[in-house]
Amino acid sequence: MTRMFQTHRIRKSREADPVWMLTTPDEGGLEQPEKTVVPGVWEFHPRLRNYRGRGIYEQVIRCGGNVRFFFGSVSFRARVILDGRLLAEHYGAYTGFEVAMAGVQPGEHILRVEADNRFGDDSALHIPNDYYTYGGINRPVLIEEVPDAYITYCHARPLRTENGWKVNLETGVRNLSSHAMDGIVAWIIDGKETRQSIHLPPGEDGIFRAEIACGQVREWSPEQPELYEIRAVLELDGEAADDLAERIGFREIRTEGKQLLLNGKPLRLKGLNRHEEYGSFGLAVPPEAMMQDLHLMQDLGANCVRTCHYPNDPRFLDLCDETGMLVWEESHARGLSEERMRHPRFREQLSQCNREMVQQHFNHPSIFLWGCLNECADDTEYGAACYRESFAMLRAMDPGRPVTAALLERPGGMVYKDMDVIGINLYPKWYIDQPPAESLDRKKKEIAAGGGGGRPIIVSETGAGAIYGYHDPFGEAKWSEERQCTILREQIRAVLADPDVCGVFLWQFADVRVADEWFAARPKTYNNKGLLDEYRRPKMAYRTVRELFRE
């Protein structure tokens, strides 16, 4: 299941069988090929816990005609091969990609996917980091039969007008054939329909736009997350040949002075940073565990989540749409120095991630902020230029959402005036011995001096570490659960009492594994600042945050 709802009624689409044959040819791999399950990560094989290398997945499939493969995520380099023919290569673990092939002979074929999670000179974004870079096919794989022309995407942007709501529509159509094709694209939402004639040159893509007036509708909000289906249908030779359904919510996100507004009402954010990881599954989190996370967040009193530091599985975003959990979604880049940002492939790889994130997740009403470049070199001229370039790209792709970045706790930031919403990461009482209110005041003065005064501010990270089960009720030593509670209590109260701040995202929801290179600063080779451990066992801080968020 690649989504949490039915996306096609005409197109023949199925998920690949879950059992694949896995070969690990590099040092530290398995001696013989073994069966494994997709989605999954190879680190949960007992002999591949720390394996960095290539994983070669093979499966015999039955298909024919025009075939489209969609890979939700492969970590982090991928090569797709059908019957020995290379079809595509892709970089990046956290966004999907498609491969379409015309005229496949009906019958059995060997589908081969080569995944590679080795760090190397070709990678600017995937580097040793404060989270673990898993290997494998970690989101579902789709196998589809498509006509000579098929729908590649459908974006729907709701807009409030004096006469109610309207939807601006944009749909991509791909012509796989060697001849020009004419047809019709029809869009249907809430019983209303509009149609447009289209022409596609041989072997080319077309983008088609339209608008539907929807009038009075039920608006989407965290309290009432109302969803509507938007369906695009492609007609060829007078008959419906292909379709794609998406879900949208009618809601408006904008800034006004220091406030962030949802449907004209100020947001008071009580949020959590969540890595897409679970102790039993690594990066390949199943929907049941995703839903458990959302239930825990709601029990805590949280109304928002940040997808640190990469785009999340669209199934998780679907569940956020369903439950009303607001989402700050962030493209992949964390903690990069200017030297790393000058990597010859940095801009290319960041732009690709930005583009795929927005393209694939555009319709989710729960997403209220696009973010990028967490804790990178915003204090240098070159780094600031990269931020501005990324902000401009996100705005151009989606003018309906504000853009932001979570900036490191240090002086000298150069991009405060360039963001719609300013995110700041502050760790008073943990990394610096300063009262949280003083730390926040100091940062606000710096933001104002840097041209960011009068904009909404979010404390995008704050928190403290604790090892699950380690207690020191007398001295409250660092890494004790008692010390984590005390620090979080001070931090949360200071932020929520500040009228200049829209809210807070706690670091973090649950403990996560980190790269082995970070072991010296991270007990157990985990980032232990979670309110729960990696298996979702609550620490004492869970109850503390629950009380404060629900006050």
C-alpha positions as CSV (number, residue, x, y, z in Angstrom):
1,M,0.0,0.0,0.0
2,T,1.7,3.2,-1.2
3,R,-1.1,5.5,0.0
4,M,-3.9,5.3,2.7
5,F,-6.6,5.6,0.1
6,Q,-7.5,4.3,-3.4
7,T,-5.6,6.4,-6.1
8,H,-6.8,4.6,-9.2
9,R,-10.1,3.1,-10.5
10,I,-9.0,2.7,-14.1
11,R,-5.3,2.1,-14.1
12,K,-4.1,-1.4,-13.2
13,S,-1.9,-0.9,-10.3
14,R,-0.5,-3.4,-7.7
15,E,2.2,-3.5,-5.1
16,A,5.1,-5.8,-5.8
17,D,5.2,-9.0,-3.9
18,P,6.9,-8.4,-0.5
19,V,9.5,-11.3,-0.7
20,W,12.6,-10.5,-2.7
21,M,16.0,-12.2,-3.0
22,L,18.8,-10.1,-1.5
23,T,22.5,-10.3,-2.3
24,T,25.1,-8.2,-0.4
25,P,28.3,-8.4,-2.4
26,D,30.6,-6.1,-0.5
27,E,32.7,-6.6,2.6
28,G,30.7,-7.5,5.7
29,G,27.8,-8.8,3.6
30,L,26.0,-12.2,3.5
31,E,27.9,-15.2,2.1
32,Q,24.9,-16.4,0.1
33,P,21.7,-14.6,-1.2
34,E,18.8,-14.7,1.2
35,K,15.1,-13.9,1.1
36,T,14.0,-10.6,2.6
37,V,10.9,-8.5,2.8
38,V,10.3,-5.1,1.0
39,P,9.7,-2.5,2.4
40,G,12.6,-3.1,4.8
41,V,16.1,-2.1,5.7
42,W,18.9,-4.7,5.6
43,E,20.3,-3.6,9.0
44,F,17.6,-5.7,10.7
45,H,19.2,-8.9,9.4
46,P,21.4,-10.0,12.4
47,R,24.5,-10.2,10.2
48,L,24.0,-6.9,8.5
49,R,23.6,-4.6,11.5
50,N,26.4,-2.3,10.4
51,Y,26.6,-3.2,6.7
52,R,27.6,-0.4,4.3
53,G,27.6,-1.4,0.7
54,R,25.4,-2.6,-2.1
55,G,22.3,-4.6,-1.7
56,I,21.0,-6.3,-4.9
57,Y,17.3,-7.1,-4.8
58,E,15.8,-9.4,-7.4
59,Q,12.2,-10.6,-8.1
60,V,10.5,-12.4,-10.9
61,I,7.5,-10.4,-12.0
62,R,4.7,-10.8,-14.5
63,C,3.9,-7.8,-16.6
64,G,3.5,-6.6,-20.2
65,G,2.7,-3.7,-22.5
66,N,3.5,-0.2,-21.1
67,V,4.8,-0.7,-17.6
68,R,5.4,1.9,-14.9
69,F,7.4,1.2,-11.8
70,F,7.2,3.5,-8.8
71,F,9.7,3.2,-6.0
72,G,8.6,5.0,-2.8
73,S,12.2,5.2,-1.5
74,V,15.5,3.4,-2.0
75,S,18.4,4.3,0.3
76,F,20.2,6.1,-0.9
77,R,21.6,5.3,-4.4
78,A,19.4,3.2,-6.7
79,R,19.8,1.5,-10.1
80,V,16.7,-0.2,-11.6
81,I,17.3,-3.0,-14.1
82,L,14.8,-5.1,-16.1
83,D,16.0,-8.2,-17.8
84,G,19.6,-6.9,-17.7
85,R,18.6,-3.4,-19.2
86,L,19.3,-0.4,-17.0
87,L,16.2,1.7,-16.8
88,A,17.0,4.4,-14.3
89,E,19.3,5.7,-11.5
90,H,18.2,7.8,-8.6
91,Y,19.9,9.6,-5.7
92,G,18.3,10.3,-2.3
93,A,16.7,8.0,0.3
94,Y,13.6,10.0,1.2
95,T,11.7,10.7,-2.1
96,G,10.1,8.5,-4.7
97,F,10.9,8.0,-8.4
98,E,9.2,6.4,-11.3
99,V,10.4,4.4,-14.3
100,A,8.2,3.9,-17.4
101,M,8.9,1.4,-20.2
102,A,6.8,1.0,-23.4
103,G,6.2,-2.3,-25.2
104,V,7.3,-4.8,-22.6
105,Q,6.7,-8.3,-23.9
106,P,3.9,-10.0,-21.8
107,G,5.3,-12.7,-19.5
108,E,7.8,-13.2,-16.8
109,H,10.7,-10.7,-16.3
110,I,13.5,-10.2,-13.8
111,L,13.3,-6.9,-11.9
112,R,16.6,-6.0,-10.2
113,V,17.1,-3.0,-7.9
114,E,20.6,-2.2,-6.7
115,A,20.7,-0.1,-3.5
116,D,23.9,1.4,-2.1
117,N,24.2,3.2,1.3
118,R,28.0,3.8,1.2
119,F,29.1,7.4,1.9
120,G,31.3,8.7,-0.9
121,D,32.6,11.6,-2.9
122,D,29.5,11.7,-5.1
123,S,27.2,12.4,-2.1
124,A,26.7,15.9,-0.7
125,L,23.6,15.2,1.4
126,H,24.1,11.6,2.6
127,I,27.1,11.8,5.0
128,P,27.8,10.5,8.5
129,N,25.2,12.4,10.6
130,D,23.2,12.6,13.8
131,Y,20.8,9.9,12.4
132,Y,21.5,6.6,10.7
133,T,21.6,6.2,6.9
134,Y,19.9,2.8,6.4
135,G,20.2,0.7,3.3
136,G,17.5,-1.0,1.2
137,I,14.1,-0.5,-0.4
138,N,12.4,1.1,2.5
139,R,9.0,2.1,1.0
140,P,6.6,0.2,-1.2
141,V,7.2,-0.6,-4.9
142,L,4.3,-0.3,-7.4
143,I,4.0,-2.1,-10.7
144,E,1.4,-0.6,-13.1
145,E,0.1,-1.1,-16.6
146,V,-0.5,2.2,-18.3
147,P,-1.9,3.3,-21.7
148,D,0.2,5.1,-24.4
149,A,-0.4,8.3,-22.5
150,Y,-0.9,8.5,-18.7
151,I,-1.3,10.9,-15.9
152,T,2.0,11.6,-14.0
153,Y,0.6,13.9,-11.3
154,C,-2.3,16.1,-10.3
155,H,-1.9,19.2,-8.1
156,A,-4.8,21.0,-6.6
157,R,-4.4,24.4,-4.8
158,P,-7.4,25.6,-2.9
159,L,-7.9,29.4,-2.8
160,R,-10.4,31.4,-0.8
161,T,-12.5,34.0,-2.8
162,E,-15.3,36.4,-2.1
163,N,-17.7,33.8,-3.4
164,G,-16.3,30.9,-1.5
165,W,-13.5,28.5,-2.5
166,K,-12.0,27.6,-5.9
167,V,-9.3,25.2,-6.8
168,N,-6.5,25.8,-9.2
169,L,-5.5,22.6,-11.0
170,E,-2.4,21.4,-12.7
171,T,-1.9,17.9,-14.2
172,G,1.0,16.3,-16.0
173,V,0.4,13.8,-18.8
174,R,3.2,11.7,-20.4
175,N,3.1,10.4,-24.0
176,L,5.0,7.1,-24.2
177,S,4.2,6.6,-27.9
178,S,6.1,7.6,-31.1
179,H,3.1,9.5,-32.4
180,A,1.1,12.6,-31.4
181,M,-1.9,12.1,-29.3
182,D,-5.1,14.1,-28.6
183,G,-7.4,13.6,-25.8
184,I,-9.3,15.2,-22.9
185,V,-8.4,15.7,-19.2
186,A,-11.4,15.9,-16.9
187,W,-11.2,17.0,-13.2
188,I,-13.9,16.1,-10.7
189,I,-14.2,17.4,-7.2
190,D,-17.3,17.4,-4.9
191,G,-19.6,16.7,-7.8
192,K,-18.2,19.5,-9.9
193,E,-16.3,18.9,-13.2
194,T,-14.3,20.8,-15.7
195,R,-12.8,19.4,-19.0
196,Q,-10.0,20.4,-21.3
197,S,-8.8,19.2,-24.7
198,I,-5.1,18.3,-24.8
199,H,-2.5,17.6,-27.5
200,L,0.7,15.7,-26.8
201,P,3.7,15.6,-29.2
202,P,5.4,12.2,-29.7
203,G,7.3,11.0,-26.6
204,E,6.8,14.3,-24.6
205,D,5.1,15.4,-21.4
206,G,2.4,18.0,-21.2
207,I,1.2,20.2,-18.3
208,F,-2.4,21.2,-18.3
209,R,-4.2,23.7,-16.0
210,A,-7.8,24.5,-15.1
211,E,-9.9,25.9,-12.4
212,I,-13.0,24.7,-10.5
213,A,-15.3,27.0,-8.4
214,C,-16.4,25.0,-5.4
215,G,-18.3,27.7,-3.5
216,Q,-19.1,26.9,0.2
217,V,-17.2,23.8,1.5
218,R,-16.2,22.3,4.8
219,E,-12.8,23.7,5.7
220,W,-9.9,21.6,6.9
221,S,-8.5,22.3,10.4
222,P,-6.8,20.2,13.1
223,E,-10.1,20.1,14.9
224,Q,-12.1,19.1,11.9
225,P,-9.8,17.6,9.2
226,E,-12.3,17.5,6.3
227,L,-10.9,15.9,3.1
228,Y,-12.1,16.0,-0.4
229,E,-11.2,13.7,-3.3
230,I,-9.9,15.4,-6.5
231,R,-9.9,13.0,-9.5
232,A,-8.2,13.6,-12.8
233,V,-9.4,11.4,-15.7
234,L,-7.6,11.1,-19.1
235,E,-9.8,10.3,-22.1
236,L,-8.3,8.9,-25.3
237,D,-10.3,8.0,-28.4
238,G,-13.5,8.9,-26.6
239,E,-13.0,6.6,-23.6
240,A,-11.5,6.9,-20.1
241,A,-8.0,5.5,-20.4
242,D,-6.3,6.5,-17.1
243,D,-7.0,8.3,-13.8
244,L,-5.4,9.6,-10.7
245,A,-7.1,10.5,-7.4
246,E,-5.7,12.7,-4.7
247,R,-7.1,14.2,-1.5
248,I,-7.1,17.8,-0.6
249,G,-8.3,20.0,2.2
250,F,-9.7,23.5,1.9
251,R,-7.5,25.6,4.1
252,E,-5.4,28.8,3.9
253,I,-2.0,29.3,5.5
254,R,-0.5,32.8,5.6
255,T,1.6,35.1,7.9
256,E,0.5,38.4,9.3
257,G,3.1,40.2,11.3
258,K,4.4,37.9,14.0
259,Q,1.5,35.5,13.6
260,L,1.1,32.4,11.5
261,L,-2.6,32.1,10.5
262,L,-4.6,29.0,9.5
263,N,-8.0,30.0,8.0
264,G,-7.5,33.4,9.4
265,K,-6.9,32.2,13.0
266,P,-3.6,32.4,14.8
267,L,-1.8,29.1,15.4
268,R,-0.3,28.2,18.7
269,L,2.1,25.4,17.9
270,K,2.9,22.6,20.4
271,G,5.0,20.3,18.3
272,L,7.4,17.4,18.2
273,N,10.4,16.6,15.9
274,R,10.1,13.1,14.6
275,H,12.6,11.0,12.7
276,E,11.1,8.4,10.5
277,E,12.5,5.5,12.5
278,Y,11.3,2.8,14.8
279,G,13.4,0.5,16.9
280,S,12.1,-2.7,15.3
281,F,12.0,-1.4,11.7
282,G,14.6,1.3,11.1
283,L,13.5,3.6,8.4
284,A,10.9,1.2,7.0
285,V,8.1,2.2,9.4
286,P,4.8,0.3,8.8
287,P,1.5,2.2,8.9
288,E,0.5,0.6,12.2
289,A,3.5,2.1,13.9
290,M,2.9,5.5,12.1
291,M,-0.6,5.5,13.5
292,Q,0.7,4.6,17.0
293,D,3.1,7.6,16.8
294,L,0.2,9.9,15.9
295,H,-1.9,8.6,18.8
296,L,0.9,9.2,21.2
297,M,1.5,12.7,19.9
298,Q,-2.2,13.5,20.3
299,D,-2.2,12.1,23.8
300,L,0.7,14.4,24.6
301,G,-1.4,17.4,23.4
302,A,0.7,18.1,20.3
303,N,-0.9,19.7,17.3
304,C,2.1,19.6,14.9
305,V,5.1,17.5,13.8
306,R,8.3,18.4,12.0
307,T,9.8,15.8,9.6
308,C,13.4,16.2,10.6
309,H,15.5,16.2,8.4
310,Y,14.0,14.9,5.2
311,P,10.6,14.3,3.4
312,N,8.5,11.6,5.1
313,D,6.6,8.6,3.8
314,P,3.4,9.8,2.0
315,R,1.4,7.3,4.1
316,F,2.4,9.1,7.3
317,L,1.4,12.4,5.7
318,D,-1.9,10.8,4.7
319,L,-2.5,9.9,8.3
320,C,-1.6,13.5,9.4
321,D,-4.2,14.7,6.9
322,E,-6.8,12.3,8.4
323,T,-6.0,13.2,12.0
324,G,-5.5,16.9,11.7
325,M,-1.8,16.8,12.7
326,L,-0.1,19.9,11.2
327,V,3.2,19.1,9.4
328,W,6.4,21.1,8.9
329,E,8.0,19.1,6.1
330,E,11.7,19.5,5.4
331,S,13.9,18.6,2.5
332,H,17.1,16.6,3.2
333,A,20.1,18.5,4.5
334,R,21.4,18.7,8.0
335,G,24.3,20.4,9.7
336,L,26.3,21.1,6.5
337,S,29.3,23.4,6.8
338,E,30.2,25.9,4.0
339,E,32.8,23.4,2.8
340,R,30.2,20.7,2.5
341,M,27.8,23.2,0.8
342,R,30.5,23.9,-1.7
343,H,30.5,20.2,-2.7
344,P,30.2,20.1,-6.6
345,R,26.9,18.2,-6.4
346,F,25.3,19.9,-3.4
347,R,23.1,22.4,-5.2
348,E,22.0,19.7,-7.7
349,Q,21.1,17.2,-5.0
350,L,19.3,19.7,-2.8
351,S,17.3,21.0,-5.8
352,Q,16.3,17.5,-6.7
353,C,15.1,16.8,-3.2
354,N,13.2,20.1,-3.0
355,R,11.6,19.4,-6.4
356,E,10.6,15.8,-5.6
357,M,9.3,16.7,-2.1
358,V,7.0,19.4,-3.3
359,Q,6.0,17.6,-6.5
360,Q,5.0,14.4,-4.6
361,H,3.5,16.0,-1.4
362,F,1.9,19.1,-2.8
363,N,-1.7,18.1,-2.0
364,H,-1.4,17.3,1.7
365,P,-3.5,19.8,3.6
366,S,-1.6,19.0,6.8
367,I,1.6,20.5,5.4
368,F,1.7,24.1,6.5
369,L,5.4,24.9,6.1
370,W,8.2,23.9,3.7
371,G,11.6,23.8,5.4
372,C,15.1,23.3,4.2
373,L,18.8,23.3,5.2
374,N,18.6,22.5,8.9
375,E,21.5,24.0,10.9
376,C,23.6,24.7,7.8
377,A,26.0,27.6,7.2
378,D,23.6,30.5,7.3
379,D,26.4,32.6,8.9
380,T,28.5,32.8,5.7
381,E,27.9,34.7,2.4
382,Y,28.0,31.5,0.3
383,G,25.8,29.5,2.7
384,A,23.2,32.3,2.9
385,A,23.1,32.4,-0.9
386,C,22.3,28.7,-0.9
387,Y,19.4,29.3,1.6
388,R,18.0,32.1,-0.6
389,E,18.2,29.9,-3.7
390,S,16.4,27.1,-1.9
391,F,13.7,29.5,-0.5
392,A,13.1,30.9,-4.0
393,M,12.7,27.4,-5.5
394,L,10.2,26.3,-2.8
395,R,8.1,29.5,-3.3
396,A,8.1,29.1,-7.1
397,M,6.9,25.6,-6.9
398,D,4.3,26.3,-4.2
399,P,3.3,30.0,-3.5
400,G,0.6,28.8,-1.1
401,R,2.8,27.8,1.8
402,P,5.4,29.8,3.8
403,V,9.0,28.7,3.8
404,T,11.3,28.4,6.8
405,A,14.5,26.8,8.1
406,A,15.7,25.7,11.5
407,L,18.8,27.7,12.2
408,L,21.6,26.7,14.6
409,E,22.0,28.4,17.9
410,R,24.8,30.8,17.1
411,P,25.3,34.5,16.3
412,G,25.8,35.8,12.8
413,G,22.8,34.5,10.9
414,M,22.3,36.2,7.5
415,V,18.9,34.9,6.3
416,Y,16.4,36.1,8.9
417,K,15.0,38.6,6.5
418,D,14.7,36.0,3.7
419,M,12.3,33.6,5.5
420,D,8.6,33.8,5.9
421,V,8.8,32.1,9.3
422,I,12.0,32.0,11.4
423,G,13.0,28.7,13.0
424,I,15.6,28.7,15.8
425,N,17.1,25.8,17.6
426,L,17.8,26.6,21.3
427,Y,19.1,24.2,23.9
428,P,19.5,26.3,27.1
429,K,20.3,24.3,30.2
430,W,21.6,21.4,28.0
431,Y,24.3,22.7,25.7
432,I,24.6,26.2,27.3
433,D,24.1,27.1,30.9
434,Q,21.6,29.9,30.5
435,P,18.0,30.4,31.6
436,P,15.7,29.6,28.7
437,A,14.0,33.0,28.8
438,E,17.3,34.8,28.6
439,S,18.4,32.6,25.7
440,L,15.2,33.3,23.8
441,D,15.5,37.1,24.4
442,R,19.1,37.1,23.2
443,K,18.1,35.3,20.0
444,K,15.1,37.6,19.3
445,K,17.4,40.7,19.5
446,E,19.7,39.1,17.1
447,I,16.9,38.3,14.7
448,A,15.6,41.9,14.8
449,A,19.1,43.2,14.2
450,G,19.4,40.9,11.2
451,G,16.3,42.2,9.5
452,G,13.9,39.5,10.7
453,G,11.9,41.7,13.2
454,G,8.1,41.5,12.8
455,R,8.1,38.0,11.4
456,P,6.7,34.8,13.0
457,I,9.2,33.0,15.2
458,I,9.1,29.3,16.0
459,V,11.5,27.5,18.4
460,S,12.1,24.6,16.1
461,E,14.2,22.6,18.5
462,T,14.6,22.5,22.2
463,G,15.1,19.7,24.6
464,A,17.5,17.5,26.7
465,G,18.7,14.0,26.7
466,A,17.9,11.0,29.0
467,I,18.8,7.3,28.9
468,Y,15.6,5.2,29.3
469,G,15.6,3.7,32.8
470,Y,18.5,5.8,34.1
471,H,17.4,7.6,37.3
472,D,19.1,10.0,39.7
473,P,16.4,11.5,41.9
474,F,18.9,13.1,44.3
475,G,21.5,14.8,42.0
476,E,19.6,14.9,38.6
477,A,22.8,14.1,36.7
478,K,22.8,14.7,33.0
479,W,21.2,11.8,31.0
480,S,18.9,11.0,33.9
481,E,15.2,11.0,33.3
482,E,14.8,13.4,36.2
483,R,17.2,16.0,34.7
484,Q,15.4,15.8,31.3
485,C,12.1,16.6,33.0
486,T,13.5,19.6,34.8
487,I,15.1,21.1,31.7
488,L,12.0,20.5,29.5
489,R,9.8,22.1,32.0
490,E,11.8,25.3,32.0
491,Q,12.2,25.4,28.3
492,I,8.5,24.8,27.4
493,R,7.2,27.3,30.0
494,A,9.6,30.0,28.7
495,V,8.7,29.5,25.1
496,L,4.9,29.3,25.6
497,A,4.9,32.4,27.8
498,D,6.6,34.5,25.1
499,P,4.1,36.5,23.1
500,D,6.6,36.9,20.2
501,V,6.9,33.2,19.6
502,C,4.3,31.1,17.7
503,G,5.2,27.9,19.4
504,V,7.7,25.1,19.9
505,F,8.8,21.8,18.4
506,L,10.5,19.6,21.1
507,W,13.6,17.7,20.2
508,Q,12.5,15.0,20.0
509,F,9.6,12.6,19.9
510,A,11.6,9.3,20.2
511,D,15.2,8.2,20.4
512,V,16.9,7.4,17.1
513,R,20.1,5.5,16.0
514,V,22.9,7.8,14.8
515,A,25.9,7.2,12.5
516,D,28.7,5.2,14.2
517,E,31.0,8.2,13.7
518,W,28.9,10.1,16.4
519,F,29.3,7.5,19.1
520,A,31.5,9.7,21.4
521,A,28.7,12.3,21.9
522,R,25.8,9.9,21.8
523,P,25.5,7.2,24.5
524,K,24.4,3.8,22.9
525,T,25.1,5.4,19.5
526,Y,21.6,6.9,19.8
527,N,20.3,10.5,20.0
528,N,18.6,10.0,23.4
529,K,16.6,13.2,23.6
530,G,13.3,11.4,22.9
531,L,10.3,11.6,25.2
532,L,10.1,7.9,24.4
533,D,12.8,5.4,23.6
534,E,13.2,3.8,20.2
535,Y,10.6,1.2,21.0
536,R,8.1,3.9,22.1
537,R,8.5,3.1,25.9
538,P,7.8,6.5,27.6
539,K,10.3,8.2,29.8
540,M,9.3,10.3,32.7
541,A,9.4,13.4,30.4
542,Y,6.4,12.0,28.5
543,R,4.1,12.8,31.5
544,T,5.8,16.2,32.1
545,V,5.3,17.3,28.5
546,R,1.7,16.0,28.5
547,E,0.9,18.1,31.5
548,L,2.5,21.3,30.1
549,F,1.1,20.9,26.5
550,R,-2.4,20.3,27.9
551,E,-2.4,23.2,30.4
